[in-house]
Amino acid sequence: MSNEQSTPTPDAKASRLPPGMVLGPDGKPCKICTSFRSWKPPKGGASLAASAASIATASAPSHYAYPPPENDPRPAHCPPDVAAVGNATWTFLHTTAAYYPERPTPNQRANMLALLHSLPVLYPCSHCAADLGEQIRASPPDVSGRAALSAWLCRRHNEVNRKLGKQEFDCTNVDERWRDGPEDGSCD
Ligand SMILES: Cc1cc2nc3c(=O)[nH]c(=O)nc-3n(C[C@H](O)[C@H](O)[C@H](O)COP(=O)(O)OP(=O)(O)OC[C@H]3O[C@@H](n4cnc5c(N)ncnc54)[C@H](O)[C@@H]3O)c2cc1C
């Protein structure tokens, strides 16, 4: 993981943050990098910044640690946390790959490459973006066709799943999950 920009630094302060709480480049909590499903604010309604200061003595979890699938405890109108923006992004990317042409034109390939290469630059969770950038450098996107792109994306998602300690997805099921739905017709 890179420590550029708002990526949490491995210094003592950052390493004592609780699961999901991540610092930005200004040394303050980065909301979009934080999982509110795992983070419990101190009693008394303190702000995120005050809360971060108050947890300086907490144990030293990885900010990649993913909590049990509990609901974000905040109201639905709140800005997304790292999990919500991640889920929405994966939904967009897998669905876009699922409907990508089997034989894309050069223009479609170029635009898909531009979309994927933009993510490490623009994705708002900075440590997620940095990791994705490393993934893309190690395994450049295969935009040659729908099946290849879907499989490439599935592997990238599985790398994140592994990092978070989640179960890997069986990539033979990407079309069922993102385009066709199950054979039992329950999604038709
Ligand atoms: C580029 C990127 C990097 C990220 N990095 C981090 C990070 O460093 N730290 C962090 O806490 N969060 C990160 N996230 C968010 C994280 O991946 C999840 O989106 C988030 O934890 C919410 O998980 P979820 O349970 O809603 O399911 P998600 O992982 O969002 O998956 C949504 C659905 O996709 C399907 N799915 C799962 N795996 C695959 C696969 N391999 N191929 C196809 N479909 C699949 C499943 O049906 C699942 O329900 C990142 C997200 C993105 C887009």
The ligand as a Tripos MOL2 file, in Angstrom:
@<TRIPOS>MOLECULE
LIG
   53    58     1     0     0
SMALL
NO_CHARGES

@<TRIPOS>ATOM
      1 C1        -11.1950   -0.2380   -6.3740 C.3       1 LIG1
      2 C2        -11.7020   -0.4800   -4.9820 C.ar      1 LIG1
      3 C3        -10.8000   -0.6270   -3.9320 C.ar      1 LIG1
      4 C4        -11.2570   -0.8050   -2.6240 C.ar      1 LIG1
      5 N1        -10.3690   -0.9030   -1.6050 N.ar      1 LIG1
      6 C5        -10.8190   -0.9860   -0.3270 C.ar      1 LIG1
      7 C6         -9.9130   -0.9660    0.7730 C.ar      1 LIG1
      8 O1         -8.6960   -0.8660    0.5840 O.2       1 LIG1
      9 N2        -10.4270   -1.0320    2.0290 N.ar      1 LIG1
     10 C7        -11.7810   -1.1200    2.2500 C.ar      1 LIG1
     11 O2        -12.2070   -1.1780    3.3980 O.2       1 LIG1
     12 N3        -12.6520   -1.1590    1.2230 N.ar      1 LIG1
     13 C8        -12.2140   -1.0810   -0.0460 C.ar      1 LIG1
     14 N4        -13.1080   -1.0840   -1.0740 N.ar      1 LIG1
     15 C9        -14.5300   -1.3420   -0.8000 C.3       1 LIG1
     16 C10       -14.7780   -2.8710   -0.7430 C.3       1 LIG1
     17 O3        -14.2500   -3.5400   -1.8730 O.3       1 LIG1
     18 C11       -16.2880   -3.1830   -0.6940 C.3       1 LIG1
     19 O4        -16.9500   -2.5320   -1.7550 O.3       1 LIG1
     20 C12       -16.9140   -2.7940    0.6080 C.3       1 LIG1
     21 O5        -16.2380   -3.4470    1.6550 O.3       1 LIG1
     22 C13       -18.4080   -3.1810    0.6500 C.3       1 LIG1
     23 O6        -18.5020   -4.5880    0.5330 O.3       1 LIG1
     24 P1        -19.8190   -5.3430    0.1960 P.3       1 LIG1
     25 O7        -20.0120   -6.4260    1.1930 O.co2     1 LIG1
     26 O8        -20.9430   -4.3850    0.0140 O.co2     1 LIG1
     27 O9        -19.5190   -6.0900   -1.1990 O.3       1 LIG1
     28 P2        -18.5960   -5.6230   -2.3830 P.3       1 LIG1
     29 O10       -17.2170   -6.1420   -2.1840 O.co2     1 LIG1
     30 O11       -18.7730   -4.1680   -2.6260 O.co2     1 LIG1
     31 O12       -19.2020   -6.4410   -3.5970 O.3       1 LIG1
     32 C14       -20.4950   -6.1560   -4.1220 C.3       1 LIG1
     33 C15       -21.0250   -7.4450   -4.7120 C.3       1 LIG1
     34 O13       -20.1560   -7.8640   -5.7390 O.3       1 LIG1
     35 C16       -20.1480   -9.2820   -5.8250 C.3       1 LIG1
     36 N5        -18.7360   -9.6690   -5.8400 N.ar      1 LIG1
     37 C17       -17.8850   -9.8500   -4.8060 C.ar      1 LIG1
     38 N6        -16.6660  -10.1570   -5.2420 N.ar      1 LIG1
     39 C18       -16.7410  -10.1610   -6.5990 C.ar      1 LIG1
     40 C19       -15.8110  -10.4310   -7.6250 C.ar      1 LIG1
     41 N7        -14.5260  -10.7520   -7.3690 N.pl3     1 LIG1
     42 N8        -16.2180  -10.3570   -8.9050 N.ar      1 LIG1
     43 C20       -17.5020  -10.0600   -9.1980 C.ar      1 LIG1
     44 N9        -18.4460   -9.7980   -8.2810 N.ar      1 LIG1
     45 C21       -18.0470   -9.8630   -6.9790 C.ar      1 LIG1
     46 C22       -20.8890   -9.8190   -4.6480 C.3       1 LIG1
     47 O14       -22.1470  -10.2980   -5.0950 O.3       1 LIG1
     48 C23       -21.0570   -8.6110   -3.7440 C.3       1 LIG1
     49 O15       -22.2720   -8.6400   -3.0450 O.3       1 LIG1
     50 C24       -12.6720   -0.8780   -2.3820 C.ar      1 LIG1
     51 C25       -13.5590   -0.7150   -3.4410 C.ar      1 LIG1
     52 C26       -13.0990   -0.5060   -4.7250 C.ar      1 LIG1
     53 C27       -14.0990   -0.2990   -5.8540 C.3       1 LIG1
@<TRIPOS>BOND
     1     1     2 1
     2     2     3 ar
     3     2    52 ar
     4     3     4 ar
     5     4     5 ar
     6     4    50 ar
     7     5     6 ar
     8     6     7 ar
     9     6    13 1
    10     7     8 2
    11     7     9 ar
    12     9    10 ar
    13    10    11 2
    14    10    12 ar
    15    12    13 ar
    16    13    14 ar
    17    14    15 1
    18    14    50 ar
    19    15    16 1
    20    16    17 1
    21    16    18 1
    22    18    19 1
    23    18    20 1
    24    20    21 1
    25    20    22 1
    26    22    23 1
    27    23    24 1
    28    24    25 2
    29    24    26 1
    30    24    27 1
    31    27    28 1
    32    28    29 2
    33    28    30 1
    34    28    31 1
    35    31    32 1
    36    32    33 1
    37    33    34 1
    38    33    48 1
    39    34    35 1
    40    35    36 1
    41    35    46 1
    42    36    37 ar
    43    36    45 ar
    44    37    38 ar
    45    38    39 ar
    46    39    40 ar
    47    39    45 ar
    48    40    41 1
    49    40    42 ar
    50    42    43 ar
    51    43    44 ar
    52    44    45 ar
    53    46    47 1
    54    46    48 1
    55    48    49 1
    56    50    51 ar
    57    51    52 ar
    58    52    53 1
@<TRIPOS>SUBSTRUCTURE
     1 LIG1         1 GROUP 0 **** ****
